[in-house]
């Protein structure tokens, strides 16, 4: 059975898309830690990030870098954190999280509650 991320990439589940090319897809996390929290996934369904072949992993980081630059430009933050956890969905992914402080990447804290209009506005602002 396809992961939820594969279903998002296929358009079977709606998302707030930020960027896409032939191999990667980026969309806003619907349970964000901060405004602009974005997930970057390979379209190729692979459970663990470090199981990707070297070329795909390198290209995924370069793809994520373009999004991180746009996040830094458009969302008020000191940095864009890169987090790899990978246990909640069995599909390789990178979290890009605009942060003011290291505490902003605490996944135990309460997530932001954003309206669909807020999500759309953020996605429109940072889309490539």
C-alpha positions, 0 to 999 in steps of 0.5 A: 500500500502506498504511503500517505506521502506517495498519495500526496505526490500522486494528488490523491490527497490534497496538499499545499504544494511548494515545489515539484520536479520530476523526482521530488515534491515539497509541501507544507506540513499540516501539523507545523512547528512554525509557519512555513514548515515544509516537507521534502520527499522523493517521488520514489517511495523509499522508507529510509532517507539513507537507503536512497542512492547517493545521486538521489540523496544529493539531488534531494538536498540540492532541491531542498536548498532551493526551498530553504533559501525561499523560506529564509527570504519570505518567512521571518526567521534566523535560520531554516533547520533541516530535520530528519526523523523518519519514523512517523511515515515510512517514506524518506523525507526532510523537514525544513523548519524556519526557526528563531531558536533551537527550541522551535524544532521540539516536535513534542511542543504543540503544533500550530493551528492554521486555517486553509487560507493561512496555509494557501497564503504561505504556500503561495509566498514560498512556492518556487 
